[in-house]
Amino acid sequence: MTILRWLKTIDPADFTRVRLLSAGAVQATMIAFGVFKGGRLRLSQLAGFTLALTSELSMLGAGIAWGVYSLRVRRAQGAAPADPFSPEQRRCAQRAAAC
């Protein structure tokens, strides 16, 4: 698969997640550099950093789990199912969206 074909398959929300992860990596690098140079974190800064790091790791874990799931489904079925919803669920969602 070429890169261009692969890029067309990516959901725009995935790009947002990638940007968030890269921004978090930049912040972690800057904080680590400051601490390495002798700076100290206040309790509020440490709490914020811990919360941000936890959310980054959970997003990364969710992405890995999603990838593993996708690979397992593809291997088990030859391809991912086209529509996981029943016709009744689809009609109900369409009626709700029309309101």
C-alpha positions in Angstrom: 0.0 0.0 0.0 1.4 3.4 -0.9 1.6 6.2 1.6 -1.0 8.2 -0.3 -3.5 5.4 -0.3 -2.8 4.8 3.4 -3.3 8.5 4.2 -6.7 8.5 2.5 -7.8 5.7 4.9 -7.0 7.6 8.1 -9.8 9.2 10.0 -9.2 13.0 10.6 -9.7 12.4 14.3 -6.6 10.3 14.2 -4.5 13.3 13.1 -5.8 15.1 16.1 -4.7 12.3 18.4 -1.2 12.3 16.7 -0.9 16.1 17.2 -1.9 15.7 20.9 0.7 13.0 21.4 3.4 15.0 19.7 2.6 18.1 21.7 2.7 16.1 24.9 6.1 14.7 23.9 7.4 18.2 23.4 6.1 19.4 26.7 7.6 16.3 28.5 11.0 16.9 26.8 11.0 20.6 27.9 10.0 19.7 31.5 12.6 16.9 31.7 15.3 19.3 30.4 14.3 21.9 33.0 14.5 19.4 35.8 17.8 18.0 34.5 19.2 21.6 34.6 18.3 21.9 38.3 14.7 23.4 38.1 12.1 22.2 40.5 8.4 21.5 39.9 5.8 22.9 42.2 3.1 20.5 43.4 0.5 21.9 41.0 2.9 21.5 38.1 3.8 18.0 39.1 0.1 17.1 39.4 -0.6 18.6 35.9 2.3 16.8 34.4 1.2 13.5 35.9 -2.3 14.0 34.6 -1.1 14.8 31.1 1.3 11.9 31.1 -1.4 9.5 32.2 -3.8 10.7 29.5 -1.0 10.4 26.9 -0.2 6.9 28.0 -3.9 5.9 27.9 -4.3 7.3 24.4 -1.2 5.4 23.3 -2.5 2.2 24.9 -5.9 2.7 23.3 -4.3 3.2 19.9 -2.2 0.0 20.3 -5.3 -2.0 21.4 -7.2 -0.7 18.4 -4.5 -1.7 16.1 -4.2 -5.2 17.6 -8.0 -5.6 17.4 -8.0 -4.5 13.7 -5.2 -6.9 12.9 -7.0 -9.8 14.6 -10.3 -9.1 12.9 -8.6 -8.9 9.5 -6.8 -12.2 10.1 -9.9 -13.9 11.4 -12.3 -12.7 8.7 -10.1 -11.8 5.8 -11.3 -8.2 6.1 -13.0 -6.0 8.7 -16.8 -6.1 8.6 -18.3 -3.5 6.4 -21.1 -2.5 8.8 -21.2 -3.7 12.4 -24.8 -2.5 13.0 -28.0 -4.3 12.4 -30.5 -2.8 9.9 -32.7 -1.9 12.9 -29.9 0.0 14.6 -29.1 1.8 11.4 -32.7 2.9 10.9 -32.9 4.1 14.5 -29.7 6.1 14.2 -30.9 7.7 10.9 -34.2 8.7 12.6 -32.4 10.2 15.5 -30.1 12.1 13.2 -33.0 13.6 11.3 -34.4 15.3 14.4 
